[in-house]
Amino acid sequence: MRHGLLRLLAAGAALFMGEASAKLDQMKTNGHSVLGTLDAPTLPKYLSGAPMPNGAPWSNMTAKTNYYHDKPNTGVIRRYEFTVSRGVIAPDGYQRDVLLINDQFPGPLIEANWGDTIQVQVLNNITGPEEGTALHWHGLLHRDMPWEDGVPSVTQCPIAPGESYTYNFIADMHGSTWYHSHYSAQYADGLFGPMVIYGPEQEEYDIDLGPVMLSDWYHRQYHEIVSQLLLVNLTQGGVYTQNNLINGKMNYDCRIPEIVNKLNSTALTKLANKLNASAPCDSDAGVSQFRFEKGKKHRLRLVNSGGEGMQRFSIDEHSMTVISNDFIQVEPYETQVVTLGVGQRADVIVEANGDKDGAYWMRSNVSVLCNAALQPSAMAAIYYDDADTESLPSSVAWNRPDPATCGNDALEVTRPVMEMPVPEPDLTINMTMTMFMNESNILQFATNDNVGFRGNYNSPTMLLSNLGNHSFAPEWNVQSTKNAKSVRVILYNEIPEPHPMHLHGFNMYILAEGGVNATWDGTIVHPENPQRRDTFLIQPLGYTVFQFDAGTNPGVWPFHCHVALHVSAGMMTQFMTMPDEIEEYKVPNKVAETCRQWGKWTHTNIPNQIDSGL
């Protein structure tokens, strides 16, 4: 029923594309960000200012170097200063309150070379009302420094209002990723940005067009949508995103609330009444723009930075060569559509073999088979050398229907360039993902035993472990792997939805997967060199078998669904790895000082923790 209504709505609310020149000012849509404009710079192959023996700061290291054991030590520090504050922008023409970094949406690009040290001073200037914050650097391993992972209630206390924290970590992987708030669902309000870490590549290309951030978008603030999900008995119905963006831009048909009301659907009419239809809205905000040079190979760094939706990315009349999934370079393969769950990345190379004066649509669609989206289609314009940038493309989309599996590309086609066989596990864990109503009749998600996660901002589990305290509250969902070197997890999904599952601190070997009601028969796909990544999509009512080398990274590491509302509703487990070694860490004093500042603030202020905290 839900999928039928959404298809009807998507058809009724046909995209209002207008004229290319009739768009809002960039400051009104995206603040000081230049992403999505033709003024956005292309990226270099590596950054200057680092030692460059043999022409690059990684010297003789190649794409096949084992980056888990070896990395360059450039001795270079890349410094950034971030101020987090509230603002008002209209990324799709619909004006709303947001959270911004340096008054930009998306946030500023962080660039570094593999082996650099990245320092980011984060000032919490959130007011009206005040709240805590923290930033997570998605996909980095943080070996020997787990306190830099940026997860309140796990690796740190939140940064208190008016205070700052300086993250200091190594660029220990290379490729494309992003950073985002891990405090409640703040990043769904815009608190995220791209990261690029340059390193040795196997595939050649001519032009690096940089990050392409794909993000479904809500027209209400994060605490409103979290509160709606966590109502007793779910009396207000489901939670839907209102639009889909590419690099923070897309048009929105301001008639959608009117169209919804004409559908004679009680559920969607109630939803339409909550869309704040009285807010200023312009149906021609403008779309993102990119430039292609005829005959050149262009690198695009795709990131699903959304709150919920599984993205299906394509470029009209152009095939793509996938060269990496998450931080893992893979043997190249060609496709017309790239599927990304929230938190996943893919780097692709596109050869500009279209017309020299042509213009083509770039598209990213949230599948209504897999997620709830009122307006699932995002579009951006690609202009060739002699194209008229005042006109919009008229190209036709590939005919590639969304698969009902709601999964990534088959494991058989994703082969890492740096080869590693899967080791024999010395610990196997069976886990089941469930959805249930707790004793207060509020919806909860869980990764095991019907216990929804809820963190304590004032008592981070990693810091407690460092002090030798391994007694945790049941709702913290801490699972010790003890001294296991390699841990295998057999994960079953009892929920009829896909989930992008992210593990902090590790890349996972993805050994096997199956769809509806399938069970694992023990077969491993490419045991000599299975796919590795830090985020995978588990199919609805299906399973995934993964493994991680727990002995390489002592710490307390979140494993959670990256749908913002699902982790808000408790879908998280913490893996405590090598607990004896955690106690040996010399945690910097700044971490304790941040907890003292947070404790002082919460002594006179009660945090509005409406969800799990993450």
C-alpha positions in Angstrom: 0.0 0.0 0.0 2.8 2.5 1.0 4.7 1.8 -2.2 1.7 2.3 -4.4 0.9 5.6 -2.8 4.4 6.8 -3.2 4.5 5.9 -6.9 1.3 7.8 -7.4 2.6 10.8 -5.5 5.9 10.8 -7.5 4.0 10.7 -10.7 1.6 13.4 -9.7 4.3 15.7 -8.4 6.2 15.8 -11.7 9.5 17.7 -11.3 9.3 21.4 -12.0 12.6 22.1 -13.7 12.1 25.6 -15.0 14.8 27.5 -16.7 18.5 27.0 -15.8 19.0 30.7 -15.2 16.0 31.2 -13.0 17.3 30.0 -9.6 17.9 31.3 -6.1 21.2 32.9 -5.1 23.7 30.3 -3.9 23.9 32.0 -0.5 20.2 31.4 0.0 20.4 27.7 -1.0 23.8 26.6 0.3 25.4 29.4 2.2 29.1 29.8 1.5 29.5 26.3 -0.1 30.5 26.3 -3.8 29.6 22.6 -4.3 27.1 22.1 -7.0 28.3 25.1 -9.0 30.6 25.5 -12.0 32.8 27.5 -9.6 33.6 24.3 -7.6 37.3 23.5 -8.2 38.5 20.2 -9.7 40.8 18.3 -7.4 44.5 17.5 -7.7 46.1 14.0 -7.8 47.7 14.8 -4.4 48.3 17.9 -2.2 51.4 20.1 -2.2 53.3 20.8 1.0 54.2 17.2 1.7 57.5 15.3 1.1 57.3 14.1 -2.4 59.9 11.4 -3.1 59.4 9.8 -6.6 56.7 12.4 -7.3 54.2 11.6 -4.6 54.2 11.6 -0.8 53.6 7.8 -0.6 56.9 7.1 -2.4 57.0 3.5 -3.7 53.8 2.4 -2.1 51.1 1.4 -4.6 47.4 0.6 -4.8 48.4 -3.0 -3.8 50.3 -2.0 -0.7 48.7 -3.5 2.4 47.3 -0.3 3.9 46.4 -2.1 7.2 50.1 -2.7 7.9 51.9 0.0 6.0 51.3 3.7 5.4 53.5 6.7 4.7 54.5 9.1 7.5 54.5 12.5 5.7 55.1 14.6 8.8 52.5 17.0 7.5 49.6 18.4 9.5 46.4 19.6 7.7 44.6 22.0 10.0 40.9 23.0 9.8 38.7 25.2 12.0 35.0 24.3 12.1 32.3 26.4 13.7 29.0 24.6 14.1 25.9 26.8 14.3 22.3 27.2 13.3 21.3 28.9 10.0 18.4 29.3 7.6 18.8 28.1 4.0 16.7 26.6 1.2 18.7 23.9 -0.6 15.7 22.9 -2.7 13.8 26.2 -2.5 12.0 25.2 0.7 13.4 27.5 3.5 14.1 25.8 6.8 16.3 25.9 9.9 19.5 23.8 9.6 22.8 23.1 11.3 25.9 24.3 9.4 29.7 24.2 9.5 31.3 27.5 8.7 27.9 28.6 7.2 28.2 26.0 4.5 25.9 23.2 3.3 27.3 20.6 2.6 30.2 21.4 5.0 33.7 22.2 3.9 35.8 19.7 2.0 38.6 18.1 4.1 41.6 17.2 1.9 44.8 15.3 3.0 47.4 12.9 1.6 47.6 9.4 2.9 49.8 9.4 6.0 49.1 13.1 6.9 47.8 14.1 10.3 44.4 15.9 10.2 43.6 18.4 12.9 40.0 19.7 13.1 39.1 22.2 15.8 35.4 22.0 16.3 33.7 25.0 18.1 30.1 24.3 19.2 28.3 27.5 18.6 24.8 25.9 18.5 22.3 28.3 20.2 18.6 28.8 20.3 18.5 26.2 21.8 21.9 25.0 22.9 22.9 21.3 22.4 26.0 19.2 22.3 27.7 17.9 19.2 30.6 15.7 17.9 32.0 14.8 14.5 32.7 11.3 13.2 35.3 10.6 10.4 33.5 7.9 8.6 35.6 4.8 7.6 38.9 5.8 9.2 40.4 3.2 11.4 41.9 5.3 14.3 44.3 2.6 15.3 45.8 3.4 18.7 43.6 6.5 19.1 40.0 5.3 19.3 39.0 8.4 21.3 39.2 10.4 18.0 36.3 8.4 16.4 33.8 11.1 17.4 30.9 9.1 19.0 29.3 10.6 22.1 28.6 8.0 24.8 31.1 5.6 23.2 34.5 7.4 22.6 33.9 10.8 24.0 31.5 13.1 25.8 29.7 15.6 23.6 31.3 19.0 22.9 29.4 21.3 25.3 27.8 24.5 24.0 30.4 27.3 23.7 33.3 24.8 24.0 35.6 23.3 21.4 37.5 20.1 20.8 40.4 19.5 18.5 40.3 16.1 16.7 43.8 14.9 15.9 44.0 11.8 13.8 46.0 10.0 11.0 44.7 9.7 7.4 45.2 6.0 7.7 43.1 5.0 4.6 42.9 6.7 1.2 40.1 7.4 -1.1 36.7 9.1 -0.7 34.6 9.5 2.4 32.7 12.0 4.6 32.3 13.3 8.1 29.1 13.8 10.0 27.7 14.6 13.4 27.1 11.5 15.5 25.0 13.3 18.1 21.4 12.1 17.8 20.3 12.7 14.2 21.9 16.1 13.8 23.5 15.2 10.4 20.0 15.0 8.9 19.8 18.8 9.5 22.9 19.3 7.3 25.8 18.7 9.7 28.0 16.7 7.3 30.7 17.2 4.6 33.1 15.5 2.2 36.6 14.2 2.8 39.2 13.2 0.2 42.4 11.5 1.1 44.7 11.2 -1.8 46.7 8.0 -2.3 48.2 5.7 -5.0 45.7 4.7 -7.7 45.6 1.8 -10.1 43.3 3.4 -12.7 44.2 6.4 -14.7 41.9 9.4 -15.2 42.2 13.0 -16.5 40.0 15.2 -14.3 38.9 14.8 -10.7 35.5 16.4 -10.3 35.5 15.8 -6.6 32.7 14.8 -4.2 29.2 14.1 -5.4 27.1 14.1 -2.2 23.8 12.3 -2.5 21.4 13.0 0.3 17.6 12.6 0.8 16.3 15.7 2.6 13.7 16.5 5.2 11.8 19.7 5.5 11.5 19.4 9.2 14.3 19.5 11.9 15.8 16.3 13.1 14.3 16.4 16.5 10.8 16.7 15.0 11.2 13.6 12.8 12.8 11.6 15.6 10.0 12.6 17.9 7.5 11.5 15.3 9.1 8.1 15.0 9.3 7.5 18.8 5.7 8.4 19.6 3.6 6.0 21.6 1.8 3.6 19.2 3.3 5.5 16.2 0.0 7.4 16.1 1.2 9.8 13.5 2.2 7.3 10.8 5.5 6.8 9.2 8.4 9.2 8.5 9.1 10.3 4.9 11.8 12.4 3.3 10.5 15.3 1.2 13.2 15.6 -1.4 16.5 14.2 -2.8 19.7 16.4 -3.3 22.9 16.2 -5.3 25.7 18.3 -3.7 23.0 20.0 -1.6 20.8 21.2 -4.4 17.6 20.2 -6.2 14.3 21.8 -7.2 11.2 21.1 -5.1 7.7 21.4 -6.5 6.0 23.7 -3.9 2.6 22.3 -5.1 3.4 18.9 -3.5 1.3 19.5 -0.3 -1.6 20.5 -2.6 -1.1 17.4 -4.8 -1.0 15.1 -1.7 -4.3 16.5 -0.5 -5.9 15.6 -3.8 -4.9 11.9 -3.6 -7.6 11.2 -1.1 -5.2 9.3 1.1 -5.8 9.9 4.8 -2.3 9.0 5.8 -0.6 11.2 3.2 -3.0 14.1 3.9 -2.0 14.0 7.5 1.6 14.0 6.4 1.0 17.0 4.1 -0.4 19.0 6.9 2.9 18.5 8.7 5.1 19.8 5.9 5.0 23.4 7.1 3.5 24.5 3.9 3.5 28.1 5.0 7.3 28.3 4.9 8.8 30.3 2.1 9.2 28.1 -1.0 10.5 28.7 -4.5 10.0 25.9 -7.0 13.0 26.9 -9.1 15.9 26.8 -6.6 18.3 25.4 -9.2 20.2 22.1 -9.6 23.8 21.2 -9.3 26.0 21.7 -12.3 29.1 19.9 -13.6 31.5 20.3 -16.5 32.7 17.5 -18.8 35.6 17.9 -21.3 35.1 15.9 -24.5 37.3 12.8 -24.7 38.5 13.1 -21.1 38.1 10.6 -18.3 36.4 12.1 -15.2 36.5 10.8 -11.7 33.4 11.3 -9.5 33.5 10.6 -5.8 30.0 9.4 -4.9 28.9 9.6 -1.2 25.5 8.6 0.2 25.2 11.2 2.9 21.5 10.9 3.4 19.3 10.2 6.4 17.5 7.1 5.1 17.4 6.5 1.3 19.2 3.9 -0.7 20.5 5.9 -3.7 20.5 4.7 -7.4 23.0 6.9 -9.3 23.3 7.2 -13.1 24.3 9.5 -15.9 22.1 9.6 -19.0 23.8 7.9 -22.0 27.1 7.4 -20.1 28.4 4.2 -18.6 30.5 4.3 -15.4 33.6 2.3 -14.4 33.6 1.6 -10.7 37.1 1.7 -9.2 36.4 1.6 -5.4 33.7 0.8 -2.9 34.1 2.7 0.3 37.9 3.1 0.9 38.6 -0.2 -1.0 39.9 0.0 -4.5 38.4 -2.8 -6.6 39.2 -4.3 -10.0 37.2 -2.0 -12.3 33.9 -3.1 -13.6 31.4 -1.2 -15.8 27.8 -0.4 -14.9 25.0 2.1 -15.8 23.7 2.4 -12.2 25.6 2.5 -8.9 23.6 1.5 -5.7 24.7 3.1 -2.4 23.2 2.7 1.0 23.6 5.5 3.6 27.3 5.8 4.5 28.5 3.9 1.4 30.8 5.5 -1.2 31.9 4.6 -4.7 34.5 6.2 -6.9 33.7 6.0 -10.6 35.4 7.0 -13.9 33.2 8.4 -16.7 34.6 8.9 -20.2 33.1 12.0 -21.8 32.1 10.5 -25.1 28.9 12.6 -25.6 28.4 15.5 -27.9 30.8 18.4 -27.6 27.9 20.8 -27.3 25.7 18.4 -25.4 24.1 18.5 -21.9 23.1 15.5 -19.9 21.2 14.7 -16.8 23.0 13.2 -13.8 20.4 11.4 -11.6 20.1 9.8 -8.2 16.9 8.2 -7.2 15.7 6.8 -3.8 14.0 3.5 -4.6 10.4 3.6 -3.3 10.6 -0.2 -3.3 13.1 0.1 -0.4 12.6 3.4 1.3 10.0 6.1 2.1 10.5 9.2 0.0 7.8 11.6 -1.2 10.0 13.1 -4.0 12.7 10.4 -4.7 14.4 11.9 -7.8 17.5 14.1 -7.7 18.9 15.6 -10.9 22.0 17.6 -11.8 23.1 19.0 -15.1 26.4 18.0 -16.9 27.6 20.5 -19.5 30.2 19.6 -22.2 32.7 22.2 -23.6 30.4 24.1 -25.9 27.1 23.4 -24.2 24.7 26.3 -23.4 24.7 26.4 -19.6 21.6 28.6 -19.7 19.6 25.6 -21.0 18.6 22.4 -19.2 19.5 19.0 -20.6 16.9 16.9 -22.5 18.6 13.6 -22.3 16.8 10.3 -21.5 17.4 8.1 -18.4 18.7 4.6 -18.6 15.9 2.0 -18.4 17.2 0.2 -15.3 14.3 -0.5 -12.9 15.1 -0.7 -9.2 15.7 -4.2 -8.0 13.5 -5.6 -5.3 16.5 -7.0 -3.5 17.5 -3.5 -2.3 21.1 -4.6 -2.3 24.5 -3.6 -3.6 26.2 -5.1 -6.7 26.8 -8.8 -6.5 29.8 -9.9 -4.3 31.1 -11.9 -7.3 31.9 -8.7 -9.2 33.6 -6.7 -6.4 37.2 -7.9 -6.1 39.7 -5.8 -4.0 42.9 -4.7 -5.7 44.9 -5.2 -2.6 44.2 -8.9 -2.1 43.6 -10.5 1.3 42.3 -14.0 2.0 39.7 -14.3 4.8 41.4 -15.9 7.9 39.8 -18.6 10.0 37.7 -17.0 12.7 38.4 -17.8 16.4 35.0 -16.4 17.4 31.6 -16.6 15.6 28.7 -14.5 16.7 25.1 -15.0 15.6 23.0 -11.8 15.5 19.4 -11.0 14.6 18.0 -7.6 13.7 14.5 -7.0 15.0 11.9 -4.3 15.3 9.6 -4.3 18.4 7.6 -2.2 20.8 9.2 -1.6 24.2 7.3 -1.5 27.5 6.3 2.1 26.8 4.8 0.9 23.5 7.4 2.9 21.5 9.0 1.5 18.4 12.6 0.2 18.8 15.1 -1.4 16.5 17.8 -3.8 17.8 20.7 -5.8 16.5 20.2 -8.6 19.1 18.0 -9.8 21.9 15.3 -7.1 21.5 17.4 -4.6 23.4 17.4 -1.1 21.9 20.6 0.8 22.4 20.6 4.0 24.6 23.8 5.7 25.4 24.9 7.8 28.4 26.6 10.9 27.2 28.3 11.4 30.5 29.8 7.9 30.7 31.5 6.9 27.4 32.1 3.2 27.3 35.6 3.3 25.7 36.7 5.7 28.5 35.2 3.4 31.2 37.0 0.5 29.6 40.3 2.4 29.6 39.8 2.7 33.4 39.3 -1.0 33.7 35.5 -0.8 34.2 33.9 -3.4 32.0 30.5 -3.5 33.7 28.0 -1.9 31.4 24.3 -1.2 31.5 22.3 -3.7 29.4 21.0 -0.9 27.1 24.5 0.0 26.1 24.7 -3.3 24.1 28.4 -3.9 24.6 29.6 -7.2 23.3 33.2 -8.2 24.2 35.1 -10.1 21.6 37.7 -10.7 24.4 41.1 -11.7 22.8 39.7 -13.0 19.5 41.9 -12.1 16.6 39.3 -12.5 13.9 35.5 -12.4 14.5 32.8 -13.8 12.2 29.3 -12.4 12.5 26.3 -14.2 10.9 23.6 -11.5 10.8 19.9 -12.1 10.0 17.5 -9.4 9.3 13.9 -10.1 10.5 12.7 -6.7 9.3 11.2 -6.2 5.8 13.5 -3.3 5.0 17.2 -3.0 3.9 19.7 -1.6 6.4 23.1 0.0 5.6 25.2 -1.5 8.4 28.4 0.4 9.4 31.2 -0.9 11.6 33.6 1.7 13.1 37.3 1.0 13.3 37.5 -1.8 10.7 36.9 -2.9 7.2 34.8 -5.9 7.1 35.2 -9.0 4.9 31.8 -9.5 3.2 31.6 -13.2 2.9 28.1 -14.0 1.8 24.6 -12.6 1.6 21.1 -13.7 0.8 17.6 -12.4 0.2 14.1 -13.0 1.6 14.0 -16.0 4.0 17.4 -17.3 2.8 19.8 -19.1 5.2 23.5 -19.3 4.9 24.9 -22.6 3.7 28.5 -21.9 4.7 29.6 -20.9 1.2 32.0 -17.9 1.1 32.2 -15.8 -2.1 35.9 -15.5 -3.1 37.4 -16.7 0.1 40.8 -16.0 -1.3 39.9 -12.3 -1.7 36.4 -11.3 -0.6 34.9 -7.9 -0.9 35.9 -5.6 2.0 34.2 -2.4 3.0 33.1 -0.5 6.1 29.4 -0.3 5.3 27.2 -3.0 3.7 23.5 -3.3 2.7 21.7 -6.2 4.3 18.6 -7.2 2.3 15.0 -7.2 3.6 14.4 -10.4 5.5 17.8 -11.6 4.4 21.2 -12.2 5.8 24.8 -11.1 5.6 27.9 -12.9 6.8 30.9 -10.6 7.6 34.2 -10.9 9.4 36.6 -8.3 11.0 40.1 -8.6 12.4 39.3 -7.6 16.0 42.8 -8.2 17.2 44.2 -5.3 15.1 42.4 -2.5 16.8 41.7 -2.5 20.5 38.7 -0.3 21.4 35.0 0.0 21.7 33.5 0.2 18.3 29.9 1.0 17.2 28.2 -1.4 14.8 24.9 0.2 13.7 22.4 0.9 11.0 23.2 4.1 9.2 19.6 5.0 8.6 19.5 8.0 11.0 16.1 7.1 12.5 16.9 3.5 13.0 20.1 4.1 15.0 18.1 6.8 16.9 15.6 4.0 17.7 18.3 1.8 19.1 19.8 -0.3 16.2 23.4 -0.5 17.5 25.8 -2.9 19.2 29.2 -2.0 20.6 32.1 -4.4 20.0 34.7 -4.2 22.7 37.9 -5.6 21.2 41.0 -6.6 23.1 39.8 -5.2 26.5 43.2 -5.7 28.2 44.9 -3.6 25.7 42.3 -0.8 25.9 43.5 -0.3 29.5 47.0 0.3 28.3 46.0 3.4 26.2 47.3 6.8 27.4 44.2 8.8 26.6 45.0 12.5 26.1 43.9 14.9 28.8 41.7 16.8 26.3 39.2 13.9 26.3 38.7 14.1 30.1 38.5 17.9 29.9 35.7 17.6 27.3 33.8 15.3 29.7 34.4 17.8 32.6 33.0 20.6 30.4 30.0 18.5 29.4 29.4 17.5 33.1 29.5 21.2 34.1 27.0 22.2 31.4 24.6 19.3 32.2 24.8 20.2 35.9 22.6 23.2 35.1 21.1 22.1 31.8 19.1 18.9 31.0 20.0 17.6 27.5 17.0 16.8 25.4 18.0 13.2 24.7 14.9 12.1 22.9 16.5 9.0 21.3 19.4 6.6 21.6 21.8 9.5 21.6 23.4 8.6 18.2 
